[in-house]
């Protein structure tokens, strides 16, 4: 005899059937039926302190694990708080789903509690956004959302969950439950003939570059980039920074870009990060190949580049990468034979850092210079090679990207928002519980999500947060200095606050680090504490690194 279940049960059990192990959430009236239903699953509910933090956690978890991240919040203001964080997830191409509670369908148009057009509100910052219309659709709508999030260019999807449908009862029948294949990524392959044409064009060029977008900048994607570069002997570079061609982790990249005679955009949009392909940043006679799943972005590139595009194909980044790897294997007969001169020149430029940094000598009794911070962090990651480095935006977040070589990292992404690093760090620890996570952020950033130290303590997520404290919003201050002069700096001052005491008050470990000589010991003690830790590090207030050299 069929058993009875609620819409909330169908949703929760469908999440479990489709492989979801963690949901990042903040409670609220509209989603209480789902909280109850999750008790009958093995899904871990990580309960945060702000809705935006839930989205940042799901975003980071998706990027690190390659699975679909799930955030769940209540309706109305809970939904609007969460939606703001989708900007970062969309630009970073993170496959995730935001589940939002929603006023009951039976109350719409009557002034229902927190009634609003949530799907419309989220549509601008998602790949797809809709409100579930029938209780028996919860499982199938969820599977559809997971498929959309992973397919083509990955990104966030939003589903609103009307509370009356969550509470509605129905009989459990087989037709309610989604199949695994309904949630799987839809391939968007590139024809092998097209892959051969791309490889032939690369082989014919003197100074070609393959540029990959954010969806290929995770650990697995970077491994594939290295494989392709080894196979074709042509530089393959990932771009995921809001600093674009001035990404501090890419050394003198901005200078070598202007020497390229062929650029392949492999899932990398033509946008501000490439200065729109304009001279002098890119040679005016440089040819382009555009491999992208989005017809609108293909058309945008065609309008900007006109006859400089020699080949274009609608294909997903992952599928294009796989096709190029397959056709560049020695057994394919299409493997290019390219001279290594350009490859070695590019590798040298990407790894180049100013000699002055290496020669710098620091006073152990002074505040910490960002280069000195990088040296201490490099020592830490050399001892813990599987640890994760998380870098926020702002000036201090750029320095570790320039000075620390790591296997696994998360940055704030192309959207350039500041604030996600503490939620990112918690998700990173949840994704890889046995390895340390170190998050670098400024004192301005710390104010966004400091309450998530409570989340870290409750869920046993011992991350290490290093707050670079220079008592100002330094990125904006540097703009004011550059554009208006010191006499017209305005509104960027902060207090030299004792942020470590926030972590202590919420149950974590905190240390004040006023001098460089204290930093290594404080980092060691933070790790040994086994608690979420905050190191409040007084730093020299410097602009972000801009790497320049003559080629």
C-alpha positions in Angstrom: 0.0 0.0 0.0 1.5 3.4 -0.9 2.8 5.5 2.0 1.9 9.1 2.5 4.5 11.9 2.4 4.7 15.6 2.3 6.1 17.8 -0.4 9.0 18.5 2.0 9.7 14.8 2.3 9.8 14.4 -1.4 12.2 17.3 -1.7 14.5 16.1 1.1 14.6 12.5 0.0 15.2 13.5 -3.6 18.2 15.5 -2.5 19.6 12.4 -0.8 18.8 10.2 -3.8 20.6 12.6 -6.1 23.7 12.4 -4.1 23.6 15.5 -1.9 25.4 15.1 1.4 25.4 18.6 2.8 22.9 21.5 2.7 24.1 25.0 3.8 21.2 26.8 5.3 19.7 29.4 7.6 16.3 28.6 9.1 13.1 30.5 8.6 9.3 30.0 8.7 8.8 28.9 5.1 11.4 26.1 5.1 10.6 24.5 8.5 8.9 21.5 6.8 12.1 20.8 5.0 14.2 21.0 8.2 11.8 18.4 9.7 12.0 16.2 6.6 15.8 16.3 6.6 15.8 14.5 9.9 14.8 11.4 8.0 17.8 11.5 5.7 21.6 11.3 6.1 22.1 14.8 4.8 24.1 17.1 7.1 22.5 20.5 7.6 25.2 23.2 8.1 23.3 26.0 9.7 24.8 29.5 9.1 24.3 32.9 10.5 23.5 34.9 7.3 21.8 33.9 4.2 24.5 35.2 1.9 27.0 33.0 3.8 24.9 29.9 2.8 25.3 30.8 -0.8 29.0 31.4 -0.5 29.4 28.0 1.2 27.5 26.2 -1.5 29.5 28.1 -4.1 32.8 27.1 -2.6 31.7 23.5 -1.9 30.7 23.1 -5.6 34.0 24.5 -6.9 36.0 22.3 -4.6 34.2 19.0 -5.0 32.8 19.2 -8.5 29.4 18.4 -7.2 26.3 20.6 -7.1 26.3 22.8 -3.9 23.0 23.4 -2.2 22.0 26.5 -0.2 18.6 26.8 1.4 17.0 29.9 3.0 13.6 31.2 3.8 11.5 33.5 1.7 11.2 37.3 1.5 14.2 39.0 3.1 16.0 35.7 3.6 15.8 35.2 -0.2 17.0 38.7 -1.0 19.9 38.4 1.4 20.9 35.2 -0.3 20.5 36.4 -3.8 23.1 39.1 -3.4 25.8 36.3 -3.0 24.7 34.7 -6.3 26.6 37.4 -8.2 29.9 35.8 -7.0 28.7 32.3 -7.8 27.5 33.2 -11.3 30.8 35.0 -12.2 32.8 32.1 -10.8 30.7 29.5 -12.7 29.9 27.5 -9.7 27.2 24.7 -10.2 24.9 25.3 -7.2 21.3 25.6 -6.3 19.6 28.2 -4.1 16.4 26.8 -2.6 14.2 29.5 -1.1 11.1 29.2 0.9 8.1 31.1 -0.6 4.7 32.3 0.4 2.0 29.7 -0.3 0.5 29.6 -3.8 -2.9 29.8 -2.2 -2.0 33.2 -0.7 -0.5 34.9 -3.7 -2.1 38.2 -4.6 -3.7 38.4 -1.2 -0.7 39.9 0.7 0.8 36.7 1.9 3.6 36.7 4.5 6.8 37.9 2.8 5.1 37.5 -0.6 7.3 38.7 -3.5 8.2 37.6 -7.0 11.3 35.8 -5.9 12.0 34.0 -9.1 12.1 37.3 -11.0 14.3 38.8 -8.4 16.9 36.0 -8.8 16.7 35.6 -12.5 19.3 38.3 -13.3 22.0 36.4 -11.3 21.2 32.8 -12.2 21.1 30.5 -15.2 17.5 29.7 -14.5 15.0 30.7 -11.8 11.5 29.5 -11.2 8.8 28.7 -8.5 7.7 25.1 -8.1 4.0 24.9 -9.1 2.9 21.4 -7.9 3.9 19.4 -4.8 4.6 16.3 -6.9 7.1 18.2 -9.0 9.7 18.8 -6.2 11.9 15.9 -7.1 11.8 16.4 -10.8 12.3 20.2 -10.6 15.3 19.6 -8.3 16.8 17.2 -10.8 16.2 19.6 -13.6 17.9 22.4 -11.6 20.9 20.2 -10.9 21.2 19.4 -14.6 21.0 23.1 -15.6 23.6 24.1 -13.0 26.2 21.6 -14.3 25.6 21.9 -18.1 27.1 24.2 -20.6 28.8 27.0 -18.6 28.2 25.9 -15.0 26.4 28.3 -12.7 23.7 28.9 -10.0 20.1 28.0 -10.4 17.2 29.1 -8.1 14.1 27.3 -7.0 11.4 28.8 -4.8 9.5 26.4 -2.6 5.9 27.5 -1.7 5.2 26.5 1.9 1.7 25.2 1.1 3.2 22.7 -1.4 5.9 21.7 1.2 3.1 20.8 3.6 0.9 19.1 1.1 0.5 15.4 1.5 0.5 12.8 -1.3 0.9 9.1 -1.9 4.4 7.9 -2.6 4.5 6.4 -6.1 7.4 5.6 -8.3 6.7 8.4 -10.7 7.4 11.1 -8.1 11.1 10.2 -7.8 13.7 11.6 -10.2 16.3 9.3 -11.8 20.0 10.0 -11.5 20.4 10.6 -15.2 17.8 13.4 -15.0 20.2 15.4 -12.8 23.4 14.6 -14.7 25.3 17.2 -16.8 24.2 17.3 -20.4 27.2 17.0 -22.6 27.9 19.7 -25.2 30.6 18.0 -27.2 33.0 19.6 -29.8 33.3 17.6 -33.0 36.6 15.9 -33.4 36.9 17.7 -36.8 36.7 21.0 -35.0 39.2 19.9 -32.4 41.6 19.0 -35.2 41.1 22.5 -36.8 41.8 24.1 -33.4 45.0 22.1 -33.0 46.1 22.8 -36.5 45.6 26.5 -36.0 47.6 26.4 -32.8 50.4 24.5 -34.4 50.5 27.0 -37.3 50.8 30.0 -34.9 54.1 31.3 -33.7 52.9 32.6 -30.3 49.5 31.0 -29.4 47.7 31.0 -26.0 44.9 28.9 -24.8 42.9 30.8 -22.1 40.5 28.9 -19.9 37.6 30.3 -17.9 36.7 30.0 -14.2 34.9 26.6 -14.5 38.3 25.0 -15.4 40.2 26.8 -12.6 39.4 24.3 -9.9 41.9 21.6 -8.9 40.6 19.0 -11.5 40.4 21.6 -14.2 44.0 22.9 -13.6 45.2 19.3 -13.8 43.6 19.0 -17.2 45.1 22.3 -18.2 48.5 21.0 -17.3 47.8 17.8 -19.3 46.8 19.7 -22.4 49.8 22.1 -22.1 52.1 19.1 -21.9 50.5 17.4 -24.8 50.5 20.4 -27.2 53.5 22.3 -25.9 51.5 25.5 -26.0 50.7 27.7 -23.0 47.3 26.9 -21.3 46.3 29.5 -18.8 43.4 29.8 -16.4 41.8 33.2 -15.7 39.5 33.6 -12.7 40.6 36.8 -11.1 38.8 40.1 -11.1 42.2 41.7 -11.7 42.1 40.1 -15.2 45.4 40.5 -17.0 46.9 41.9 -13.8 46.0 38.8 -11.8 48.9 38.8 -9.3 49.2 35.0 -9.5 50.1 35.2 -13.2 53.3 37.3 -12.9 54.1 39.2 -16.1 51.1 37.8 -18.0 49.9 41.3 -19.0 53.1 41.9 -20.9 53.2 38.5 -22.7 49.5 38.8 -23.8 50.3 41.6 -26.2 52.8 39.3 -28.1 50.3 36.5 -28.8 49.3 36.0 -32.5 46.5 33.5 -31.7 44.3 33.3 -28.6 41.9 30.4 -28.0 39.1 31.3 -25.6 38.2 27.9 -24.0 35.1 28.8 -22.0 36.7 32.1 -21.2 34.4 35.0 -22.0 35.8 38.0 -23.8 35.2 40.7 -21.2 36.9 43.4 -19.1 39.4 40.8 -17.7 40.9 40.7 -21.2 40.5 44.4 -21.8 37.9 43.4 -24.4 40.7 42.2 -26.7 41.7 45.7 -27.5 45.1 47.0 -28.4 47.6 47.6 -26.9 46.8 44.9 -24.5 46.3 42.4 -27.3 48.0 42.8 -30.7 45.5 44.3 -33.3 46.3 41.5 -35.8 46.0 38.7 -33.2 43.6 35.9 -34.4 41.0 34.4 -32.1 39.2 31.1 -31.7 36.1 31.1 -29.5 34.9 27.8 -27.9 31.9 28.7 -25.7 28.5 27.1 -24.8 26.7 30.4 -24.8 25.4 31.8 -28.2 25.0 35.2 -26.7 28.7 35.3 -25.6 29.7 33.9 -29.0 27.8 36.8 -30.6 29.3 39.3 -28.3 32.8 38.1 -29.1 32.0 38.2 -32.8 30.8 41.8 -32.6 34.0 42.9 -30.8 36.5 40.9 -32.8 34.9 40.8 -36.2 37.1 39.1 -38.8 39.8 38.3 -36.3 37.8 35.2 -35.3 39.1 32.4 -37.4 37.0 29.6 -35.8 34.1 29.4 -33.3 32.2 26.4 -31.9 29.4 26.0 -29.4 30.8 23.6 -26.9 31.0 23.3 -23.1 34.4 24.0 -21.5 34.8 20.5 -20.1 33.8 18.9 -23.4 36.1 21.1 -25.4 39.0 20.3 -23.1 38.3 16.6 -23.3 38.1 16.7 -27.1 41.4 18.6 -27.4 43.1 16.2 -25.0 41.8 13.2 -27.0 42.9 14.6 -30.3 46.3 15.8 -29.1 47.3 12.3 -27.9 50.1 10.7 -29.9 47.8 7.9 -31.1 45.3 10.4 -32.7 47.5 11.4 -35.5 46.6 15.1 -34.8 49.1 15.8 -32.0 50.8 19.1 -32.8 54.6 19.5 -32.9 55.3 22.9 -31.5 58.6 24.5 -30.7 59.1 25.0 -27.0 60.6 28.5 -27.2 57.3 30.3 -26.7 56.1 27.9 -24.1 59.2 28.4 -22.0 59.0 32.2 -22.5 55.5 32.2 -21.2 56.2 29.9 -18.3 59.1 32.2 -17.3 56.8 35.3 -17.5 54.1 33.7 -15.4 56.5 32.7 -12.7 58.4 36.0 -12.7 58.3 38.0 -9.5 60.3 41.2 -8.7 63.8 40.5 -7.5 63.2 43.1 -4.9 60.8 40.8 -3.1 63.4 38.1 -2.7 66.0 40.5 -1.4 63.6 42.2 1.1 64.8 42.1 4.8 62.2 42.7 7.4 62.2 43.9 11.0 60.9 41.2 13.3 59.5 43.9 15.6 57.6 45.8 13.0 54.1 45.2 11.5 54.0 42.5 8.9 54.8 43.4 5.3 52.7 41.3 2.8 55.8 39.8 1.3 56.9 38.6 4.7 53.3 37.2 5.2 53.8 35.3 2.0 57.0 33.7 3.2 55.4 32.5 6.4 52.4 31.1 4.5 54.7 29.3 2.0 56.4 27.6 4.8 53.1 26.5 6.2 51.8 25.2 2.9 55.1 23.4 2.2 54.4 21.5 5.5 50.7 21.0 4.6 50.6 20.5 0.8 47.0 19.4 0.7 45.7 22.4 2.7 43.5 25.1 1.0 44.4 28.7 0.7 41.4 31.1 0.5 42.0 34.7 -0.6 39.4 37.5 -0.3 39.4 40.6 -2.5 41.0 43.9 -1.6 44.7 44.7 -1.4 45.8 42.1 1.2 44.0 39.3 -0.7 46.2 39.8 -3.7 49.5 39.4 -2.0 49.3 35.7 -1.1 48.1 35.0 -4.7 51.4 36.5 -5.9 53.7 35.1 -3.3 52.4 31.6 -2.2 52.3 28.5 -4.5 49.6 26.1 -3.4 47.8 23.0 -4.8 44.3 24.1 -3.8 42.9 27.6 -3.6 39.8 29.6 -3.7 39.6 33.3 -4.5 36.7 35.8 -4.6 36.3 35.4 -8.4 35.6 37.5 -11.4 32.7 39.4 -9.8 35.3 41.1 -7.5 33.1 41.2 -4.5 34.7 41.2 -1.1 33.4 39.2 1.9 33.0 35.5 0.9 36.3 34.2 2.3 35.2 33.1 5.8 32.1 31.1 4.4 34.4 29.8 1.6 36.8 28.6 4.3 34.1 26.8 6.2 32.9 25.0 3.0 36.5 24.1 2.2 37.0 22.5 5.6 33.6 20.7 5.2 34.8 19.4 1.8 38.2 18.2 3.0 37.9 17.7 6.8 41.3 16.3 7.4 43.3 19.2 5.9 43.9 22.8 7.2 42.3 25.8 5.6 43.8 29.3 5.8 41.8 32.3 4.8 43.4 35.7 4.1 41.2 38.8 4.4 41.3 42.4 5.2 39.9 44.1 8.3 37.1 45.6 6.2 36.2 42.2 4.9 36.1 40.7 8.4 33.0 42.7 9.2 30.9 41.0 6.5 30.6 37.5 8.0 32.4 37.5 11.4 29.4 35.7 13.0 30.2 32.6 11.0 32.9 31.9 13.6 29.8 30.7 15.6 28.9 28.4 12.6 32.5 27.1 12.5 32.5 26.3 16.3 29.1 24.6 16.2 30.0 22.4 13.2 33.6 21.6 14.2 35.2 23.4 11.2 38.6 24.6 12.5 39.7 27.1 9.9 42.5 29.6 10.4 41.6 33.2 9.5 44.4 35.8 9.1 43.0 39.3 9.2 45.4 41.8 7.7 44.7 44.8 9.9 45.8 48.3 8.6 42.7 50.1 10.0 41.3 51.1 6.6 39.5 50.0 3.4 42.8 49.9 1.7 41.7 49.1 -1.9 39.5 52.2 -2.0 42.1 54.3 -0.1 44.7 53.4 -2.8 42.3 54.6 -5.5 41.9 57.9 -3.7 45.6 58.3 -3.3 46.2 57.6 -7.0 43.3 59.6 -8.4 42.8 62.5 -6.0 45.8 62.8 -3.7 46.4 62.2 0.0 44.7 65.4 1.0 41.4 64.1 -0.5 41.3 60.7 1.0 37.8 60.3 2.6 35.6 57.7 4.3 38.0 54.7 4.2 39.3 54.8 7.8 38.6 52.0 10.3 39.6 51.3 13.9 42.6 49.1 14.7 40.1 46.8 16.3 40.8 43.6 18.2 39.1 41.2 15.8 40.6 38.1 17.4 38.4 38.7 20.5 35.3 38.1 18.3 36.6 34.6 17.6 37.4 34.1 21.2 33.9 35.3 22.3 32.3 32.9 19.9 34.2 29.9 21.1 37.3 30.0 18.8 41.0 30.7 19.2 42.2 34.2 18.8 45.6 35.9 18.8 46.8 39.5 18.4 49.9 39.6 16.2 51.4 43.1 16.3 54.9 42.2 15.0 56.3 39.9 12.3 58.3 37.9 14.9 55.1 36.6 16.4 53.5 35.4 13.2 54.9 31.9 12.7 54.3 30.9 16.3 50.8 32.3 16.2 50.0 30.3 13.1 51.4 27.1 14.6 49.3 27.7 17.8 46.2 28.4 15.7 46.6 25.0 14.0 47.3 23.2 17.2 44.3 24.7 19.0 41.9 22.5 16.9 39.5 25.4 17.0 38.3 28.0 14.4 41.0 30.6 14.8 41.5 34.3 14.1 44.9 35.9 13.9 44.6 39.7 14.0 47.8 40.6 12.1 48.9 44.2 12.0 50.2 44.8 8.5 52.0 47.5 6.6 49.4 49.3 4.5 50.6 48.7 0.9 48.8 48.6 -2.5 48.2 45.3 -4.2 51.1 43.9 -6.2 51.3 44.9 -9.9 54.0 42.8 -11.6 55.7 44.6 -14.4 58.9 43.8 -16.4 60.2 44.5 -19.8 60.1 41.5 -22.3 
